[in-house]
Amino acid sequence: MNRVIRLFVIVATGACFFTSCGPSLSDITISLIEQGRNDEALARMRRAVVLEPDEVEYHRLMGIALYNKKQYADAIKVFDKVLKMDDEDDQAAYYLAACYEANKDYNKAIQYYRLYNELTFFGEYRELVETRIKLLYRQQMELEAQRALQMEKQLDVAKIPTNTIAILYFENKGQKTELNPLQKGLAEMLITDLSKVKSLKVVERIRLQQLIEEMNLGETELVDQKTAPRLGKLLGAYRLVKGSYFELTDNKMNIDAFVAKTRTGELDVSTNITGNMQEFFRLEKELVFKIIKEMNIKITDEEREAILEVPTENFFAFLQYARGLDYEDRGMYTQAFEAYSRAAAADPNFIQAKTNASSAKKSEQLVGTTSSQSSNQQTQTQEGQNQSKEGTGITTKSSASGLGSPSLVPSSNPMNRPGGGNIGDRLNNLIGNINNNLNPGTGNQNQPPPAALPRKLPEPPSPPSR
C-alpha cells in the first residue's frame, strides 16, 4: 500500500512539474510571431479571446500579429480595446502609434507616442520616441503643405482669421555672408516672441519651411513681392511679416521689417531699427514691440515680460544656433548637432541649444548620418572669434524628414518578454542595424538634396515590458 502511495506521489509530482514547465499559449504565440508565422499566431489568439475574452495579453498578441501583417485598421481596433481594458498598457499605446504612423495619420501617431512616454516616464526609449515625434511632426507639416497646394483654388482668403500672422525669412542684403544664419534665426525669434501674445495666432516656422520646400522656392522667389501673398494664403495667415537686414559698419547693422495684409498686399507696418550687432537681442525686442504697437495690439504686463526674455545674449552662440536650424531643415543632423553644440559651448546657459543638440543627435541615430557638405553649401567655421562664413542661409529644398512608415519585419523580441535580453542591448542593436535599412526620404527631390540622403526610419523599438 505504501509503495502504491509513493508511486502515486511521484507520478503526480512529475505531472505537476511538466505541466508548470511546459510552454504557455502566450509563449507559443510569441514564438510564432518571432518566426514570422503571424497567420498561425493570429488564428491561435482569435480562438483564445473567444474562450477567455478578458485576457488582455491575448488581445495584445492578436494586435501585434495584425500589425505585422500590415492590417493596421484591424490592429487599431484591437489595441483600442486593449487600452479600454487596461488604460496603462504602454505596449498598446506604442503599437497604436506605429499603426497610425504606417497609415500616415501623423496627428494620431504623435498623440499615442506621447501617451506611451507618459506611461513610461522613466522608459529606456523616451528620448528616441520624443525624437520620432519631432520627425513625424515635420512629415505632418509636409502633408499639410501638399494639401494646401492641391486645394489652393478653393482657399478663401476672406475667411482667414484676422489674428493670424506668419513671419517669412529675412533677406540678407549685406556683404557679410557670415550673417546668413540670421535669415532663419531672426524669423525664429520673432515667431517665438509674437507667439507669447495670446491674441495672436502665429504660424510655426516648420510649417513655413515645409511649404517653401513643396513650392520649390529659391531665394529669389522668397523675396519676390508676388510670392508673399500666395504664401500667406497657403499658410492661412491674415498678415505677413517680411524684412531684410544689412551691416552698416563692421559692428553696426540695420533691420527693416514690413507687415502686409495677405488679401490686399496693403502695408500695415513699415519700420526699421539700427544698432550694434552685439546688441542684436535688444534690437530684435525693439522690433517686436514696434510691430505690436503699429498693429494696435494691446499686450499685458505678463506678455511684455515674457517677450523680454532672451535665450542667450551671446551673438556667436545665436549664429551657431541659427545655423543648426538650417542644417536640421536640410536633414543634416550631424552638422546640426555640431552647430548646436558650438552654441551651447559658447553659452552654457543657452538651454534651447542644448535641447536641440540632443534632439539632433537622436535624429541622426534614427534617420542616419548625412554628408558634411550639401551640394550647394560649404561651411568654414573659425572657433576663436564670432566669425563664421557660409553660403546661403536659406534651405529651399531638402528631405529633412526622411520619414517612411516603419519596417514591418518583426523584431527579434516583439513583446519584450522576460528572458529576451537587456533592453539597452536591444536598443543598441536597433541603432547598430539602422544601416541595413537604407531607403531615401519621401520628400520631393526636384532640387539637389544633401549628398547622402536621409534614411528611412527603422522599425519602432519594442516597448519595455511593464
Contacts in CASP RR format, 6 or more apart in sequence:
PFRMAT RR
TARGET T0000
AUTHOR 0000-0000-0000
METHOD contacts of the structure
MODEL  1
MNRVIRLFVIVATGACFFTSCGPSLSDITISLIEQGRNDEALARMRRAVV
LEPDEVEYHRLMGIALYNKKQYADAIKVFDKVLKMDDEDDQAAYYLAACY
EANKDYNKAIQYYRLYNELTFFGEYRELVETRIKLLYRQQMELEAQRALQ
MEKQLDVAKIPTNTIAILYFENKGQKTELNPLQKGLAEMLITDLSKVKSL
KVVERIRLQQLIEEMNLGETELVDQKTAPRLGKLLGAYRLVKGSYFELTD
NKMNIDAFVAKTRTGELDVSTNITGNMQEFFRLEKELVFKIIKEMNIKIT
DEEREAILEVPTENFFAFLQYARGLDYEDRGMYTQAFEAYSRAAAADPNF
IQAKTNASSAKKSEQLVGTTSSQSSNQQTQTQEGQNQSKEGTGITTKSSA
SGLGSPSLVPSSNPMNRPGGGNIGDRLNNLIGNINNNLNPGTGNQNQPPP
AALPRKLPEPPSPPSR
23 31 0 8 1.000
25 44 0 8 1.000
25 48 0 8 1.000
25 58 0 8 1.000
26 57 0 8 1.000
26 58 0 8 1.000
26 61 0 8 1.000
27 417 0 8 1.000
28 44 0 8 1.000
29 41 0 8 1.000
29 44 0 8 1.000
29 45 0 8 1.000
29 61 0 8 1.000
29 65 0 8 1.000
30 61 0 8 1.000
30 414 0 8 1.000
30 415 0 8 1.000
30 417 0 8 1.000
32 38 0 8 1.000
32 40 0 8 1.000
32 41 0 8 1.000
32 44 0 8 1.000
33 41 0 8 1.000
33 61 0 8 1.000
33 64 0 8 1.000
33 65 0 8 1.000
33 68 0 8 1.000
33 410 0 8 1.000
33 414 0 8 1.000
33 415 0 8 1.000
34 410 0 8 1.000
34 412 0 8 1.000
34 413 0 8 1.000
34 414 0 8 1.000
36 68 0 8 1.000
36 410 0 8 1.000
38 65 0 8 1.000
38 68 0 8 1.000
38 69 0 8 1.000
38 410 0 8 1.000
39 65 0 8 1.000
39 69 0 8 1.000
41 61 0 8 1.000
41 62 0 8 1.000
41 65 0 8 1.000
42 62 0 8 1.000
42 65 0 8 1.000
42 66 0 8 1.000
42 69 0 8 1.000
45 58 0 8 1.000
45 59 0 8 1.000
45 61 0 8 1.000
45 62 0 8 1.000
45 63 0 8 1.000
45 65 0 8 1.000
46 62 0 8 1.000
48 55 0 8 1.000
48 58 0 8 1.000
49 55 0 8 1.000
49 58 0 8 1.000
49 59 0 8 1.000
49 62 0 8 1.000
52 58 0 8 1.000
54 85 0 8 1.000
56 82 0 8 1.000
56 85 0 8 1.000
56 86 0 8 1.000
56 89 0 8 1.000
59 78 0 8 1.000
59 81 0 8 1.000
59 82 0 8 1.000
59 85 0 8 1.000
60 78 0 8 1.000
60 79 0 8 1.000
60 82 0 8 1.000
60 89 0 8 1.000
60 91 0 8 1.000
60 92 0 8 1.000
60 415 0 8 1.000
61 415 0 8 1.000
62 78 0 8 1.000
63 74 0 8 1.000
63 75 0 8 1.000
63 78 0 8 1.000
63 79 0 8 1.000
63 82 0 8 1.000
63 95 0 8 1.000
64 75 0 8 1.000
64 95 0 8 1.000
64 414 0 8 1.000
64 415 0 8 1.000
66 72 0 8 1.000
66 74 0 8 1.000
66 75 0 8 1.000
66 78 0 8 1.000
67 75 0 8 1.000
67 95 0 8 1.000
67 98 0 8 1.000
67 99 0 8 1.000
67 408 0 8 1.000
68 408 0 8 1.000
68 410 0 8 1.000
68 414 0 8 1.000
70 102 0 8 1.000
70 408 0 8 1.000
72 99 0 8 1.000
72 100 0 8 1.000
72 102 0 8 1.000
72 103 0 8 1.000
73 103 0 8 1.000
75 95 0 8 1.000
75 99 0 8 1.000
76 96 0 8 1.000
76 99 0 8 1.000
76 100 0 8 1.000
79 92 0 8 1.000
79 93 0 8 1.000
79 95 0 8 1.000
79 96 0 8 1.000
79 99 0 8 1.000
80 96 0 8 1.000
82 89 0 8 1.000
82 92 0 8 1.000
83 89 0 8 1.000
83 92 0 8 1.000
83 93 0 8 1.000
83 96 0 8 1.000
86 92 0 8 1.000
88 119 0 8 1.000
88 466 0 8 1.000
89 119 0 8 1.000
89 466 0 8 1.000
90 116 0 8 1.000
90 119 0 8 1.000
90 120 0 8 1.000
90 463 0 8 1.000
90 464 0 8 1.000
90 466 0 8 1.000
91 415 0 8 1.000
91 416 0 8 1.000
91 463 0 8 1.000
91 465 0 8 1.000
91 466 0 8 1.000
93 112 0 8 1.000
93 113 0 8 1.000
93 115 0 8 1.000
93 116 0 8 1.000
93 119 0 8 1.000
94 112 0 8 1.000
94 113 0 8 1.000
94 116 0 8 1.000
94 460 0 8 1.000
94 463 0 8 1.000
95 463 0 8 1.000
96 108 0 8 1.000
96 112 0 8 1.000
97 108 0 8 1.000
97 109 0 8 1.000
97 110 0 8 1.000
97 111 0 8 1.000
97 112 0 8 1.000
97 113 0 8 1.000
97 115 0 8 1.000
97 116 0 8 1.000
97 460 0 8 1.000
98 109 0 8 1.000
98 406 0 8 1.000
98 460 0 8 1.000
100 106 0 8 1.000
100 108 0 8 1.000
100 109 0 8 1.000
100 111 0 8 1.000
100 112 0 8 1.000
101 109 0 8 1.000
101 136 0 8 1.000
101 405 0 8 1.000
101 406 0 8 1.000
101 460 0 8 1.000
102 405 0 8 1.000
102 406 0 8 1.000
102 408 0 8 1.000
104 143 0 8 1.000
104 405 0 8 1.000
106 136 0 8 1.000
106 137 0 8 1.000
106 139 0 8 1.000
106 140 0 8 1.000
106 143 0 8 1.000
107 140 0 8 1.000
109 136 0 8 1.000
110 133 0 8 1.000
110 136 0 8 1.000
110 137 0 8 1.000
110 140 0 8 1.000
113 129 0 8 1.000
113 132 0 8 1.000
113 133 0 8 1.000
113 136 0 8 1.000
114 133 0 8 1.000
116 129 0 8 1.000
116 463 0 8 1.000
117 123 0 8 1.000
117 126 0 8 1.000
117 129 0 8 1.000
117 130 0 8 1.000
120 126 0 8 1.000
120 463 0 8 1.000
120 464 0 8 1.000
123 464 0 8 1.000
124 423 0 8 1.000
124 424 0 8 1.000
124 427 0 8 1.000
124 464 0 8 1.000
125 427 0 8 1.000
125 461 0 8 1.000
125 463 0 8 1.000
125 464 0 8 1.000
127 358 0 8 1.000
127 362 0 8 1.000
128 362 0 8 1.000
128 365 0 8 1.000
128 366 0 8 1.000
128 427 0 8 1.000
128 461 0 8 1.000
130 359 0 8 1.000
130 362 0 8 1.000
131 359 0 8 1.000
131 362 0 8 1.000
131 363 0 8 1.000
131 365 0 8 1.000
131 366 0 8 1.000
132 366 0 8 1.000
132 457 0 8 1.000
132 460 0 8 1.000
134 359 0 8 1.000
134 363 0 8 1.000
135 363 0 8 1.000
135 366 0 8 1.000
135 367 0 8 1.000
135 401 0 8 1.000
135 402 0 8 1.000
135 403 0 8 1.000
135 457 0 8 1.000
136 403 0 8 1.000
137 206 0 8 1.000
138 206 0 8 1.000
138 210 0 8 1.000
138 400 0 8 1.000
138 401 0 8 1.000
138 403 0 8 1.000
139 401 0 8 1.000
139 402 0 8 1.000
139 403 0 8 1.000
139 404 0 8 1.000
139 442 0 8 1.000
141 204 0 8 1.000
141 206 0 8 1.000
141 207 0 8 1.000
141 209 0 8 1.000
141 210 0 8 1.000
142 210 0 8 1.000
142 213 0 8 1.000
142 214 0 8 1.000
142 401 0 8 1.000
142 443 0 8 1.000
144 207 0 8 1.000
144 210 0 8 1.000
145 207 0 8 1.000
145 210 0 8 1.000
145 211 0 8 1.000
145 213 0 8 1.000
145 214 0 8 1.000
145 215 0 8 1.000
145 234 0 8 1.000
146 214 0 8 1.000
148 155 0 8 1.000
148 211 0 8 1.000
148 234 0 8 1.000
148 235 0 8 1.000
149 214 0 8 1.000
149 215 0 8 1.000
149 234 0 8 1.000
152 233 0 8 1.000
152 234 0 8 1.000
155 233 0 8 1.000
155 234 0 8 1.000
155 236 0 8 1.000
157 233 0 8 1.000
157 262 0 8 1.000
157 263 0 8 1.000
158 263 0 8 1.000
160 233 0 8 1.000
160 236 0 8 1.000
160 237 0 8 1.000
160 238 0 8 1.000
160 262 0 8 1.000
160 263 0 8 1.000
161 201 0 8 1.000
161 238 0 8 1.000
162 238 0 8 1.000
163 199 0 8 1.000
163 200 0 8 1.000
163 201 0 8 1.000
163 238 0 8 1.000
164 200 0 8 1.000
164 201 0 8 1.000
164 202 0 8 1.000
164 203 0 8 1.000
164 236 0 8 1.000
164 237 0 8 1.000
164 238 0 8 1.000
164 239 0 8 1.000
165 194 0 8 1.000
165 200 0 8 1.000
165 201 0 8 1.000
165 202 0 8 1.000
165 203 0 8 1.000
165 237 0 8 1.000
165 238 0 8 1.000
165 239 0 8 1.000
165 240 0 8 1.000
165 241 0 8 1.000
165 259 0 8 1.000
166 202 0 8 1.000
166 203 0 8 1.000
166 208 0 8 1.000
166 231 0 8 1.000
166 232 0 8 1.000
166 235 0 8 1.000
166 236 0 8 1.000
166 237 0 8 1.000
166 239 0 8 1.000
166 240 0 8 1.000
166 241 0 8 1.000
167 187 0 8 1.000
167 190 0 8 1.000
167 191 0 8 1.000
167 194 0 8 1.000
167 202 0 8 1.000
167 203 0 8 1.000
167 205 0 8 1.000
167 208 0 8 1.000
167 240 0 8 1.000
167 241 0 8 1.000
167 242 0 8 1.000
168 187 0 8 1.000
168 208 0 8 1.000
168 222 0 8 1.000
168 228 0 8 1.000
168 231 0 8 1.000
168 240 0 8 1.000
168 241 0 8 1.000
168 242 0 8 1.000
168 243 0 8 1.000
169 183 0 8 1.000
169 184 0 8 1.000
169 187 0 8 1.000
169 208 0 8 1.000
169 222 0 8 1.000
169 394 0 8 1.000
170 182 0 8 1.000
170 183 0 8 1.000
170 186 0 8 1.000
170 187 0 8 1.000
170 242 0 8 1.000
170 243 0 8 1.000
170 244 0 8 1.000
170 245 0 8 1.000
170 255 0 8 1.000
171 183 0 8 1.000
171 219 0 8 1.000
171 222 0 8 1.000
171 223 0 8 1.000
171 243 0 8 1.000
171 244 0 8 1.000
171 245 0 8 1.000
172 179 0 8 1.000
172 180 0 8 1.000
172 182 0 8 1.000
172 183 0 8 1.000
172 244 0 8 1.000
172 245 0 8 1.000
172 246 0 8 1.000
172 393 0 8 1.000
173 244 0 8 1.000
173 245 0 8 1.000
173 246 0 8 1.000
174 245 0 8 1.000
174 246 0 8 1.000
174 247 0 8 1.000
175 246 0 8 1.000
175 247 0 8 1.000
176 247 0 8 1.000
177 389 0 8 1.000
177 390 0 8 1.000
177 391 0 8 1.000
178 319 0 8 1.000
178 387 0 8 1.000
178 388 0 8 1.000
178 389 0 8 1.000
178 390 0 8 1.000
179 245 0 8 1.000
179 247 0 8 1.000
179 253 0 8 1.000
179 319 0 8 1.000
180 390 0 8 1.000
180 391 0 8 1.000
180 392 0 8 1.000
180 393 0 8 1.000
180 394 0 8 1.000
181 319 0 8 1.000
181 320 0 8 1.000
181 322 0 8 1.000
181 323 0 8 1.000
181 324 0 8 1.000
181 325 0 8 1.000
181 326 0 8 1.000
181 388 0 8 1.000
181 390 0 8 1.000
181 393 0 8 1.000
182 245 0 8 1.000
182 280 0 8 1.000
182 319 0 8 1.000
182 322 0 8 1.000
183 393 0 8 1.000
183 394 0 8 1.000
184 205 0 8 1.000
184 322 0 8 1.000
184 325 0 8 1.000
184 326 0 8 1.000
184 329 0 8 1.000
184 393 0 8 1.000
184 394 0 8 1.000
185 318 0 8 1.000
185 321 0 8 1.000
185 322 0 8 1.000
185 325 0 8 1.000
186 245 0 8 1.000
186 255 0 8 1.000
186 284 0 8 1.000
186 322 0 8 1.000
187 205 0 8 1.000
187 208 0 8 1.000
188 205 0 8 1.000
188 322 0 8 1.000
188 325 0 8 1.000
189 284 0 8 1.000
190 241 0 8 1.000
190 284 0 8 1.000
190 287 0 8 1.000
190 288 0 8 1.000
190 291 0 8 1.000
191 202 0 8 1.000
191 203 0 8 1.000
191 204 0 8 1.000
191 205 0 8 1.000
193 284 0 8 1.000
193 285 0 8 1.000
193 288 0 8 1.000
193 307 0 8 1.000
194 200 0 8 1.000
194 202 0 8 1.000
194 288 0 8 1.000
194 291 0 8 1.000
194 292 0 8 1.000
195 202 0 8 1.000
196 303 0 8 1.000
196 306 0 8 1.000
196 307 0 8 1.000
197 292 0 8 1.000
197 297 0 8 1.000
197 299 0 8 1.000
197 303 0 8 1.000
197 307 0 8 1.000
198 303 0 8 1.000
199 297 0 8 1.000
199 298 0 8 1.000
200 297 0 8 1.000
203 235 0 8 1.000
203 236 0 8 1.000
203 237 0 8 1.000
205 325 0 8 1.000
207 235 0 8 1.000
208 231 0 8 1.000
208 235 0 8 1.000
209 329 0 8 1.000
209 395 0 8 1.000
209 400 0 8 1.000
211 231 0 8 1.000
211 234 0 8 1.000
211 235 0 8 1.000
212 218 0 8 1.000
212 222 0 8 1.000
212 395 0 8 1.000
212 396 0 8 1.000
213 395 0 8 1.000
213 396 0 8 1.000
213 397 0 8 1.000
213 398 0 8 1.000
213 400 0 8 1.000
213 443 0 8 1.000
213 444 0 8 1.000
214 444 0 8 1.000
215 221 0 8 1.000
215 234 0 8 1.000
216 396 0 8 1.000
216 397 0 8 1.000
216 444 0 8 1.000
216 446 0 8 1.000
216 447 0 8 1.000
217 227 0 8 1.000
217 396 0 8 1.000
218 394 0 8 1.000
218 396 0 8 1.000
219 392 0 8 1.000
219 394 0 8 1.000
219 396 0 8 1.000
221 227 0 8 1.000
222 394 0 8 1.000
222 396 0 8 1.000
223 242 0 8 1.000
223 244 0 8 1.000
228 240 0 8 1.000
228 242 0 8 1.000
228 260 0 8 1.000
228 262 0 8 1.000
228 265 0 8 1.000
229 240 0 8 1.000
229 260 0 8 1.000
229 262 0 8 1.000
229 263 0 8 1.000
229 265 0 8 1.000
231 237 0 8 1.000
231 240 0 8 1.000
232 240 0 8 1.000
232 262 0 8 1.000
233 262 0 8 1.000
236 262 0 8 1.000
237 262 0 8 1.000
238 261 0 8 1.000
238 262 0 8 1.000
238 263 0 8 1.000
239 259 0 8 1.000
239 260 0 8 1.000
239 261 0 8 1.000
239 262 0 8 1.000
239 268 0 8 1.000
239 295 0 8 1.000
240 259 0 8 1.000
240 260 0 8 1.000
240 262 0 8 1.000
241 257 0 8 1.000
241 258 0 8 1.000
241 259 0 8 1.000
241 291 0 8 1.000
242 257 0 8 1.000
242 258 0 8 1.000
242 260 0 8 1.000
243 255 0 8 1.000
243 256 0 8 1.000
243 257 0 8 1.000
243 258 0 8 1.000
244 255 0 8 1.000
244 256 0 8 1.000
245 253 0 8 1.000
245 254 0 8 1.000
245 255 0 8 1.000
245 256 0 8 1.000
246 253 0 8 1.000
246 254 0 8 1.000
247 253 0 8 1.000
247 254 0 8 1.000
247 277 0 8 1.000
248 254 0 8 1.000
248 274 0 8 1.000
251 276 0 8 1.000
251 277 0 8 1.000
251 278 0 8 1.000
252 274 0 8 1.000
252 275 0 8 1.000
252 276 0 8 1.000
252 277 0 8 1.000
253 274 0 8 1.000
253 275 0 8 1.000
253 276 0 8 1.000
253 277 0 8 1.000
253 280 0 8 1.000
253 283 0 8 1.000
254 272 0 8 1.000
254 273 0 8 1.000
254 274 0 8 1.000
254 275 0 8 1.000
255 272 0 8 1.000
255 273 0 8 1.000
255 274 0 8 1.000
255 283 0 8 1.000
255 284 0 8 1.000
255 287 0 8 1.000
256 270 0 8 1.000
256 271 0 8 1.000
256 272 0 8 1.000
257 269 0 8 1.000
257 270 0 8 1.000
257 271 0 8 1.000
257 272 0 8 1.000
257 287 0 8 1.000
257 290 0 8 1.000
257 291 0 8 1.000
258 267 0 8 1.000
258 269 0 8 1.000
258 270 0 8 1.000
258 271 0 8 1.000
259 267 0 8 1.000
259 268 0 8 1.000
259 269 0 8 1.000
259 270 0 8 1.000
259 291 0 8 1.000
259 294 0 8 1.000
259 295 0 8 1.000
260 266 0 8 1.000
260 267 0 8 1.000
260 268 0 8 1.000
261 268 0 8 1.000
268 294 0 8 1.000
268 295 0 8 1.000
269 290 0 8 1.000
269 291 0 8 1.000
269 294 0 8 1.000
269 295 0 8 1.000
271 287 0 8 1.000
271 290 0 8 1.000
271 291 0 8 1.000
271 294 0 8 1.000
273 283 0 8 1.000
273 286 0 8 1.000
273 287 0 8 1.000
273 290 0 8 1.000
274 283 0 8 1.000
275 283 0 8 1.000
277 315 0 8 1.000
278 315 0 8 1.000
280 315 0 8 1.000
280 318 0 8 1.000
281 310 0 8 1.000
281 312 0 8 1.000
281 313 0 8 1.000
281 318 0 8 1.000
285 307 0 8 1.000
285 308 0 8 1.000
285 310 0 8 1.000
288 307 0 8 1.000
289 307 0 8 1.000
292 299 0 8 1.000
299 307 0 8 1.000
311 318 0 8 1.000
311 321 0 8 1.000
311 350 0 8 1.000
311 351 0 8 1.000
311 352 0 8 1.000
311 353 0 8 1.000
312 318 0 8 1.000
312 321 0 8 1.000
312 343 0 8 1.000
312 347 0 8 1.000
312 349 0 8 1.000
312 350 0 8 1.000
312 353 0 8 1.000
313 347 0 8 1.000
314 346 0 8 1.000
314 347 0 8 1.000
314 350 0 8 1.000
315 386 0 8 1.000
316 346 0 8 1.000
316 385 0 8 1.000
316 386 0 8 1.000
316 388 0 8 1.000
317 342 0 8 1.000
317 343 0 8 1.000
317 344 0 8 1.000
317 346 0 8 1.000
317 347 0 8 1.000
317 350 0 8 1.000
317 353 0 8 1.000
318 343 0 8 1.000
319 386 0 8 1.000
319 388 0 8 1.000
320 339 0 8 1.000
320 340 0 8 1.000
320 342 0 8 1.000
320 343 0 8 1.000
320 346 0 8 1.000
320 353 0 8 1.000
320 388 0 8 1.000
321 339 0 8 1.000
321 340 0 8 1.000
321 343 0 8 1.000
321 350 0 8 1.000
321 352 0 8 1.000
321 353 0 8 1.000
321 356 0 8 1.000
323 339 0 8 1.000
323 379 0 8 1.000
323 388 0 8 1.000
323 390 0 8 1.000
323 393 0 8 1.000
324 335 0 8 1.000
324 336 0 8 1.000
324 339 0 8 1.000
324 340 0 8 1.000
324 343 0 8 1.000
324 356 0 8 1.000
324 360 0 8 1.000
325 336 0 8 1.000
326 393 0 8 1.000
326 394 0 8 1.000
326 395 0 8 1.000
327 333 0 8 1.000
327 335 0 8 1.000
327 336 0 8 1.000
327 339 0 8 1.000
327 360 0 8 1.000
328 336 0 8 1.000
328 356 0 8 1.000
328 360 0 8 1.000
328 363 0 8 1.000
328 400 0 8 1.000
329 395 0 8 1.000
329 398 0 8 1.000
329 400 0 8 1.000
330 370 0 8 1.000
330 374 0 8 1.000
330 395 0 8 1.000
330 398 0 8 1.000
330 400 0 8 1.000
330 450 0 8 1.000
331 363 0 8 1.000
331 367 0 8 1.000
331 370 0 8 1.000
331 398 0 8 1.000
331 399 0 8 1.000
331 400 0 8 1.000
331 401 0 8 1.000
331 402 0 8 1.000
331 450 0 8 1.000
331 454 0 8 1.000
332 370 0 8 1.000
332 371 0 8 1.000
332 374 0 8 1.000
332 450 0 8 1.000
333 360 0 8 1.000
333 361 0 8 1.000
333 363 0 8 1.000
333 364 0 8 1.000
333 367 0 8 1.000
333 368 0 8 1.000
333 369 0 8 1.000
333 370 0 8 1.000
333 454 0 8 1.000
334 360 0 8 1.000
334 364 0 8 1.000
334 369 0 8 1.000
334 370 0 8 1.000
334 372 0 8 1.000
335 370 0 8 1.000
335 372 0 8 1.000
335 379 0 8 1.000
336 356 0 8 1.000
336 360 0 8 1.000
336 363 0 8 1.000
337 357 0 8 1.000
337 360 0 8 1.000
337 361 0 8 1.000
337 364 0 8 1.000
340 353 0 8 1.000
340 354 0 8 1.000
340 356 0 8 1.000
340 357 0 8 1.000
340 360 0 8 1.000
341 353 0 8 1.000
341 357 0 8 1.000
342 381 0 8 1.000
342 383 0 8 1.000
343 350 0 8 1.000
343 353 0 8 1.000
343 357 0 8 1.000
344 350 0 8 1.000
344 353 0 8 1.000
344 354 0 8 1.000
344 357 0 8 1.000
347 353 0 8 1.000
364 370 0 8 1.000
365 431 0 8 1.000
365 434 0 8 1.000
366 434 0 8 1.000
366 457 0 8 1.000
366 458 0 8 1.000
367 402 0 8 1.000
367 403 0 8 1.000
367 454 0 8 1.000
367 455 0 8 1.000
367 457 0 8 1.000
368 434 0 8 1.000
368 454 0 8 1.000
368 455 0 8 1.000
369 452 0 8 1.000
370 450 0 8 1.000
370 451 0 8 1.000
370 452 0 8 1.000
370 453 0 8 1.000
370 454 0 8 1.000
371 450 0 8 1.000
371 451 0 8 1.000
371 452 0 8 1.000
373 379 0 8 1.000
373 451 0 8 1.000
374 398 0 8 1.000
374 448 0 8 1.000
374 449 0 8 1.000
374 450 0 8 1.000
374 451 0 8 1.000
375 448 0 8 1.000
375 449 0 8 1.000
375 450 0 8 1.000
375 451 0 8 1.000
376 392 0 8 1.000
376 448 0 8 1.000
377 390 0 8 1.000
377 391 0 8 1.000
377 392 0 8 1.000
377 393 0 8 1.000
378 390 0 8 1.000
378 391 0 8 1.000
379 388 0 8 1.000
379 389 0 8 1.000
379 390 0 8 1.000
379 391 0 8 1.000
380 388 0 8 1.000
380 389 0 8 1.000
380 390 0 8 1.000
381 388 0 8 1.000
381 389 0 8 1.000
382 388 0 8 1.000
382 389 0 8 1.000
396 447 0 8 1.000
397 444 0 8 1.000
397 445 0 8 1.000
397 446 0 8 1.000
397 447 0 8 1.000
397 448 0 8 1.000
397 449 0 8 1.000
398 449 0 8 1.000
398 450 0 8 1.000
399 440 0 8 1.000
399 441 0 8 1.000
399 442 0 8 1.000
399 443 0 8 1.000
399 445 0 8 1.000
399 449 0 8 1.000
399 450 0 8 1.000
399 453 0 8 1.000
399 454 0 8 1.000
400 454 0 8 1.000
401 441 0 8 1.000
401 442 0 8 1.000
401 443 0 8 1.000
401 454 0 8 1.000
402 440 0 8 1.000
402 441 0 8 1.000
402 442 0 8 1.000
402 443 0 8 1.000
402 453 0 8 1.000
402 454 0 8 1.000
402 455 0 8 1.000
402 456 0 8 1.000
402 457 0 8 1.000
403 441 0 8 1.000
403 442 0 8 1.000
403 456 0 8 1.000
403 457 0 8 1.000
404 439 0 8 1.000
404 441 0 8 1.000
404 442 0 8 1.000
404 456 0 8 1.000
404 457 0 8 1.000
406 457 0 8 1.000
406 458 0 8 1.000
406 459 0 8 1.000
406 460 0 8 1.000
407 437 0 8 1.000
407 456 0 8 1.000
407 458 0 8 1.000
407 459 0 8 1.000
408 459 0 8 1.000
409 459 0 8 1.000
411 426 0 8 1.000
411 430 0 8 1.000
411 459 0 8 1.000
411 461 0 8 1.000
411 462 0 8 1.000
412 426 0 8 1.000
412 429 0 8 1.000
413 420 0 8 1.000
413 421 0 8 1.000
413 426 0 8 1.000
413 462 0 8 1.000
414 462 0 8 1.000
415 462 0 8 1.000
415 465 0 8 1.000
416 423 0 8 1.000
416 426 0 8 1.000
416 462 0 8 1.000
416 463 0 8 1.000
416 464 0 8 1.000
416 465 0 8 1.000
417 465 0 8 1.000
418 465 0 8 1.000
420 426 0 8 1.000
423 464 0 8 1.000
426 461 0 8 1.000
426 462 0 8 1.000
427 461 0 8 1.000
430 458 0 8 1.000
430 459 0 8 1.000
430 461 0 8 1.000
433 458 0 8 1.000
434 455 0 8 1.000
434 458 0 8 1.000
437 455 0 8 1.000
437 456 0 8 1.000
437 458 0 8 1.000
438 455 0 8 1.000
438 456 0 8 1.000
439 455 0 8 1.000
439 456 0 8 1.000
440 453 0 8 1.000
440 454 0 8 1.000
440 455 0 8 1.000
440 456 0 8 1.000
441 453 0 8 1.000
441 454 0 8 1.000
441 455 0 8 1.000
441 456 0 8 1.000
END
